[in-house]
Amino acid sequence: MVIIGVIVLLLGVYLVFDLGPLLTASGFVGVSNQQTVYDANLVVPVRPSGYNNVSVELTPQDTLNASMHSNPGGIDFLLMNQGNFSNYAENNGSLYHVYTQSHLNISYYSFVLNDVGYNGKLYLVFVSHSQVSSGNTDVLLHVTVIRTFVPSRLQYVPMGIAVVGVALIAYGAIAGQKKKIVREIPTPQSQDTSKEDSKVPCRFCGSPIDRSALFCPSCKKSQR
């Protein structure tokens, strides 16, 4: 029972943080609600041998869609969180980590980042390797953010599951303790009162003899 309670508790804790993505992935019609919270067409100019960026504010249950067209082609696209972009800017592009959706030397590129699992800004960074000083590279960018909303009637379901898990753990612990106490109570030894002592002392020498014996095997005297 304790093991079952632990499993239920962990499930409840998991759903507290991931109920929205889970419902979306499950495809329950009418359970979760998706809404486009950001939709923009942007032109991002990038200087020769320089970089430019666009930041998007996201929550963990969001889905990020982006498509881009570089003119002229051959620009690098890097997707970073806020901390890595700060390192990138402070170190002139020498230290950074990127998401796997990043892509180098693009002319056309699009990607979808489902359930980003990140709360804060993501940075779409464009890096030009062009040596032509006469003009910028323009990136035509279309970005949408789709957010999953969990209906209020389901917000307390994970907490309820967690409470059930705690109750099962407590019940299992109490039941286990009672069984332990029962096992520790000694079983009384059964006493056979149907049998009486069949030996009696000899009337003359005191040696033990059968109650029904007529003569003592030791002194040979009659007991009658």
HELIX and SHEET records of a PDB file:
HELIX    1   1 VAL A    2  SER A   26  1                                  25    
HELIX    2   2 GLN A   82  GLU A   90  1                                   9    
HELIX    3   3 SER A  152  LEU A  154  5                                   3    
HELIX    4   4 VAL A  157  GLU A  184  1                                  28    
SHEET    1   A 4 ASN A  33  VAL A  46  0                                        
SHEET    2   A 4 THR A 137  PHE A 149 -1                                        
SHEET    3   A 4 ASP A  62  ASN A  71 -1                                        
SHEET    4   A 4 TYR A 108  LEU A 113 -1                                        
SHEET    1   B 4 TYR A  51  LEU A  58  0                                        
SHEET    2   B 4 GLY A 120  VAL A 127 -1                                        
SHEET    3   B 4 ILE A  75  ASN A  81 -1                                        
SHEET    4   B 4 HIS A 103  ILE A 106 -1                                        
SHEET    1   C 2 LYS A 199  PRO A 201  0                                        
SHEET    2   C 2 PRO A 208  ASP A 210 -1                                        
END                                                                             
